[in-house]
Amino acid sequence: QVQLVESGGGLVQAGGSLRLSCAGPGSIVSINPMGWYRQAPGKQRELVARIRGAGTTNYADSVKGRFTISRDNAKNTVYLQMNSLKPEDTGVYYCKTGWGPQDYGVWGQGTQVTVSS
């Protein structure tokens, strides 16, 4: 069974930065579009950022200019660099294969991000 493993979450003060990582098999992570999603308490899971195999990226309006998604195919890893964090960025962050939220894909187990005010 394909597994994606997220890491890099934690507790940070508002204005701080974190870098999340999503690692998996090269046959999956390196060639597929990949996305980062988050789910805040009491809210639905939402798409935060996504990247195609060729490098095209797309961001939710709420994170544009603050978050950057990237991939390192040599390491079979996708990253989410999060700067200028806000309390509303708090949630569990997941990576998933595929471009669209409704596309069939593999989910990771999630990593908690907590931003204190």
Order of alpha helices (4+ residues) and beta strands (2+ residues): beta-beta-beta-alpha-beta-beta-beta-beta-beta-beta-beta
